[in-house]
């Protein structure tokens, strides 16, 4: 066995001992860890090491970690003032109303991609309309439905929007924020469920590797829906990574102790806002969920997600994925 495997075994054994002594060992409904998206295949050493943050190993590491007093809000939202957390983006009530008669000073396009955040759209609009980014962001925020609670994250429609002098700033803001409410209305989602639907869909979008088949999106959406229904912690990485402004796939042990409403290990339910763009596939998966009883999922390949109903099935998946066959 390699040094890496020995280190992993030691971590897992320590975690398992602590785990079996706790009430969690008798119920899988209070601890799990879903492996976050991977866009490229990981090296074997990194893969084996990462399991130290999964299952019983996670329990051991987190239990031994020193608590952090850090309070974190959404670093990736593009809102300017961290002291204003948790409001994130400026609200229609607090922002200076944009000049709705503002016309474009140059023709061009506003490109909103799967990786865009409101601040990115605002920067493009600001350049084309000759206004500040804050002014453009206020226009976007003013165009949101009330259900968005003044935060445009997750509410922008992906696409390329043509900008001509005849298209006012107000009209452009309406165009890029119209798609999500239309989709939710068409699906028959009650308005008081709009925000939760968008938030859940944004997590699905962040967790699922690009190129994964629809069944993978559905599996992740089903896990989220089933865990919420069972009053279980979601325990997914992407909301915390969003709040920390981190590009890492996995949080460190110290980061897992972060005091943040986006830390779904320490806080129940959904985070307070969406964490990124929402694709039609992610939105549809959340709207259709749950389609199964799955409670766990694992990314087992660059574009493959496998799921499990029970803790034992979940551990079997992890063993097959992370423990190489030495026969």
Legacy VTK file of the C-alpha trace (Angstrom):
# vtk DataFile Version 3.0
C-alpha trace
ASCII
DATASET POLYDATA
POINTS 327 float
0.000 0.000 0.000
1.335 3.443 -0.892
1.967 6.216 1.636
-1.124 7.993 0.333
-3.218 4.892 0.920
-1.764 4.505 4.392
-2.629 8.107 5.233
-6.135 7.637 3.940
-6.606 4.438 5.902
-5.474 6.175 9.070
-7.866 9.072 8.519
-10.759 6.770 7.679
-10.114 4.525 10.682
-9.994 7.477 13.061
-13.191 8.865 11.596
-14.898 5.507 11.734
-14.080 5.083 15.415
-15.591 8.469 16.221
-18.521 7.788 13.919
-19.472 4.498 15.515
-19.503 6.133 18.944
-22.065 8.718 17.881
-25.819 8.668 17.286
-25.082 9.286 13.629
-23.915 5.728 13.202
-27.483 4.555 13.670
-29.042 6.829 11.080
-27.767 7.863 7.687
-30.098 10.825 7.674
-27.691 13.217 9.353
-24.341 12.756 7.685
-23.106 12.348 4.148
-20.955 14.075 1.672
-21.638 14.342 -1.998
-18.572 14.573 -4.182
-18.778 17.813 -6.113
-18.472 18.129 -9.841
-15.222 17.246 -11.569
-14.592 18.643 -15.026
-11.464 16.607 -15.633
-10.349 13.179 -14.480
-8.423 13.406 -11.218
-5.051 11.795 -10.550
-5.245 8.667 -8.422
-3.348 10.146 -5.464
-5.601 13.192 -5.358
-8.660 10.993 -5.699
-7.648 8.721 -2.830
-6.764 11.678 -0.615
-10.090 13.375 -1.274
-12.048 10.554 0.290
-10.799 11.788 3.636
-13.661 14.274 3.390
-16.287 11.646 2.638
-18.486 9.615 4.955
-16.945 8.426 8.203
-13.627 10.020 7.245
-15.386 13.358 7.020
-16.894 12.863 10.458
-13.457 12.235 11.935
-11.816 15.207 10.282
-14.599 17.653 11.003
-14.895 16.468 14.602
-11.181 17.094 15.150
-11.158 20.497 13.454
-11.029 23.689 15.465
-14.172 25.844 15.079
-13.803 28.934 12.946
-15.327 32.266 13.782
-15.297 33.399 10.167
-18.639 34.619 8.887
-18.886 34.459 5.126
-21.350 35.859 2.629
-21.526 35.432 -1.145
-18.141 36.541 -2.471
-19.094 35.682 -6.044
-22.317 37.645 -6.243
-20.768 40.844 -7.465
-22.367 42.949 -4.748
-19.987 45.651 -3.734
-20.097 45.859 0.050
-19.389 42.756 2.169
-20.723 44.645 5.196
-24.132 44.689 3.503
-24.387 40.867 3.669
-26.685 39.015 3.397
-28.480 41.324 1.014
-25.992 40.548 -1.763
-27.059 42.618 -4.722
-28.644 46.039 -4.232
-32.420 45.924 -3.865
-34.966 47.993 -5.711
-35.805 49.723 -2.432
-32.242 50.719 -1.580
-30.771 51.373 -5.030
-30.957 54.612 -6.894
-33.487 54.074 -9.656
-31.779 53.981 -13.056
-32.685 56.487 -15.726
-35.155 54.409 -17.703
-34.707 56.667 -20.721
-30.993 55.869 -21.015
-30.180 54.825 -24.557
-27.256 52.779 -25.796
-24.230 54.771 -26.917
-22.930 51.893 -29.019
-24.396 48.891 -30.772
-23.266 45.476 -29.615
-24.312 42.408 -27.696
-24.692 41.335 -24.108
-23.505 37.751 -23.793
-24.753 35.816 -20.773
-23.163 32.384 -20.499
-23.472 29.450 -18.137
-20.625 30.929 -16.098
-22.008 34.481 -15.865
-22.904 36.308 -12.680
-24.986 39.514 -12.455
-21.862 41.639 -12.122
-20.646 40.272 -15.477
-23.856 41.223 -17.243
-23.841 44.624 -15.536
-20.294 45.321 -16.732
-21.243 44.626 -20.352
-24.385 46.737 -20.154
-22.529 49.585 -18.466
-20.012 49.770 -21.294
-22.669 49.795 -24.011
-24.867 52.372 -22.273
-22.152 54.602 -20.903
-23.219 54.227 -17.285
-21.531 52.861 -14.184
-21.635 49.167 -13.372
-23.620 49.984 -10.225
-26.168 51.861 -12.328
-26.513 48.918 -14.716
-26.818 46.490 -11.808
-29.556 48.641 -10.279
-31.443 48.494 -13.585
-31.190 44.708 -13.629
-32.327 44.477 -10.017
-35.298 46.770 -10.675
-36.448 44.445 -13.476
-36.559 41.361 -11.249
-39.827 39.885 -9.985
-40.487 40.412 -6.266
-39.801 36.727 -5.628
-36.098 37.276 -6.384
-35.759 39.367 -3.211
-33.582 41.906 -4.992
-30.855 39.431 -5.950
-30.289 38.697 -9.631
-28.110 35.617 -9.093
-29.751 32.706 -10.899
-32.426 34.890 -12.508
-30.659 35.892 -15.717
-31.478 34.182 -18.991
-28.581 32.625 -20.844
-28.147 33.923 -24.389
-26.858 36.702 -26.616
-28.874 39.915 -26.566
-28.558 42.529 -29.318
-28.167 46.112 -28.187
-29.299 48.930 -30.464
-29.832 52.633 -29.692
-33.587 52.068 -29.711
-33.321 49.551 -26.859
-33.364 51.448 -23.574
-31.440 50.387 -20.519
-34.716 49.498 -18.807
-35.781 47.361 -21.762
-32.436 45.533 -21.856
-32.723 44.754 -18.143
-36.223 43.399 -18.739
-35.041 41.218 -21.607
-32.282 39.474 -19.662
-34.490 38.840 -16.632
-37.665 37.706 -18.428
-36.722 34.119 -19.245
-36.728 32.641 -15.739
-40.154 33.967 -14.635
-41.621 32.827 -17.953
-40.192 29.322 -17.497
-41.434 29.045 -13.934
-44.896 30.270 -14.898
-45.089 27.899 -17.863
-44.184 24.983 -15.574
-46.984 25.898 -13.184
-44.690 26.606 -10.232
-46.499 28.680 -7.571
-44.921 32.086 -7.187
-44.098 31.480 -3.541
-41.927 28.551 -4.674
-40.043 30.437 -7.377
-37.063 31.434 -5.297
-36.544 27.991 -3.771
-36.782 26.430 -7.225
-34.169 28.773 -8.659
-31.829 28.232 -5.705
-32.082 24.443 -5.940
-31.581 24.528 -9.715
-28.466 26.672 -9.334
-26.991 24.087 -6.956
-27.769 21.296 -9.423
-26.088 23.339 -12.147
-22.958 23.806 -10.016
-22.754 20.196 -8.883
-23.207 18.444 -12.229
-20.248 18.270 -14.631
-20.758 19.835 -18.033
-21.718 17.232 -20.614
-23.533 14.944 -18.176
-26.728 13.331 -19.420
-30.084 14.504 -18.115
-30.312 11.504 -15.779
-27.338 12.859 -13.846
-29.033 16.222 -13.345
-32.161 14.402 -12.209
-30.233 12.315 -9.687
-28.744 15.404 -8.041
-32.090 17.214 -8.077
-33.742 14.159 -6.514
-31.157 14.027 -3.721
-31.757 17.701 -2.933
-35.542 17.290 -2.968
-35.485 14.124 -0.852
-33.112 15.592 1.706
-35.182 18.743 2.048
-38.324 16.642 2.495
-36.587 14.562 5.174
-35.317 17.684 6.953
-31.729 16.605 6.327
-28.747 18.863 5.722
-27.891 19.089 2.034
-24.129 18.823 2.705
-23.031 19.906 -0.756
-19.869 21.872 -1.472
-20.857 24.340 -4.174
-22.800 26.871 -2.042
-19.904 27.181 0.410
-17.357 27.489 -2.389
-19.533 30.221 -3.903
-19.656 32.142 -0.632
-15.897 31.834 -0.227
-15.271 32.924 -3.805
-13.176 29.791 -4.288
-12.526 27.902 -7.506
-11.590 24.776 -5.573
-13.737 21.683 -5.964
-13.571 20.767 -2.288
-13.599 22.753 0.956
-10.828 22.274 3.481
-11.582 21.018 6.976
-11.286 24.591 8.251
-13.632 25.876 5.539
-16.236 23.307 6.531
-16.406 25.070 9.902
-17.181 28.445 8.280
-20.158 30.234 9.792
-22.196 31.094 6.710
-25.789 30.584 5.566
-24.200 29.123 2.436
-22.549 26.334 4.437
-25.028 23.509 3.917
-23.048 21.295 6.284
-23.757 23.542 9.249
-27.032 25.174 8.183
-30.273 23.344 7.352
-32.233 23.890 4.178
-31.287 25.831 1.077
-28.848 28.741 1.053
-30.476 32.204 0.955
-29.832 32.869 -2.736
-28.959 31.080 -5.930
-25.246 30.534 -6.478
-25.009 30.930 -10.240
-26.702 30.536 -13.582
-29.482 28.018 -14.128
-29.737 25.997 -17.331
-33.032 24.673 -18.697
-31.817 21.146 -17.906
-31.141 21.965 -14.258
-34.417 23.830 -13.896
-36.407 20.985 -15.445
-34.719 18.431 -13.174
-35.700 20.402 -10.066
-39.247 20.919 -11.308
-39.613 17.165 -11.932
-37.964 16.082 -8.663
-38.162 13.751 -6.986
-38.304 10.949 -9.499
-36.579 8.463 -7.180
-35.742 7.807 -3.522
-32.011 8.507 -3.820
-30.309 10.267 -0.899
-26.682 10.293 -2.067
-24.753 10.864 -5.278
-21.175 10.509 -6.421
-19.436 11.851 -9.501
-17.812 8.669 -10.809
-16.454 10.060 -14.063
-15.936 13.335 -15.921
-19.581 13.247 -17.048
-21.053 10.416 -14.968
-23.100 10.636 -11.760
-24.214 7.604 -9.797
-26.660 7.690 -6.912
-27.655 5.573 -3.939
-30.670 5.211 -1.683
-29.009 3.838 1.452
-25.816 4.610 3.322
-24.444 1.127 2.572
-25.039 1.591 -1.149
-23.333 4.961 -0.954
-20.268 3.478 0.756
-20.107 0.727 -1.857
-20.011 3.397 -4.561
-17.200 5.194 -2.783
-15.229 2.007 -2.282
-15.524 1.116 -5.948
-14.534 4.624 -6.989
-11.713 5.385 -4.584
-10.190 2.097 -3.473
-8.202 0.534 -6.329
-8.401 -3.190 -6.994
-4.986 -4.617 -6.184
-5.824 -8.101 -7.412
LINES 1 328
327 0 1 2 3 4 5 6 7 8 9 10 11 12 13 14 15 16 17 18 19 20 21 22 23 24 25 26 27 28 29 30 31 32 33 34 35 36 37 38 39 40 41 42 43 44 45 46 47 48 49 50 51 52 53 54 55 56 57 58 59 60 61 62 63 64 65 66 67 68 69 70 71 72 73 74 75 76 77 78 79 80 81 82 83 84 85 86 87 88 89 90 91 92 93 94 95 96 97 98 99 100 101 102 103 104 105 106 107 108 109 110 111 112 113 114 115 116 117 118 119 120 121 122 123 124 125 126 127 128 129 130 131 132 133 134 135 136 137 138 139 140 141 142 143 144 145 146 147 148 149 150 151 152 153 154 155 156 157 158 159 160 161 162 163 164 165 166 167 168 169 170 171 172 173 174 175 176 177 178 179 180 181 182 183 184 185 186 187 188 189 190 191 192 193 194 195 196 197 198 199 200 201 202 203 204 205 206 207 208 209 210 211 212 213 214 215 216 217 218 219 220 221 222 223 224 225 226 227 228 229 230 231 232 233 234 235 236 237 238 239 240 241 242 243 244 245 246 247 248 249 250 251 252 253 254 255 256 257 258 259 260 261 262 263 264 265 266 267 268 269 270 271 272 273 274 275 276 277 278 279 280 281 282 283 284 285 286 287 288 289 290 291 292 293 294 295 296 297 298 299 300 301 302 303 304 305 306 307 308 309 310 311 312 313 314 315 316 317 318 319 320 321 322 323 324 325 326
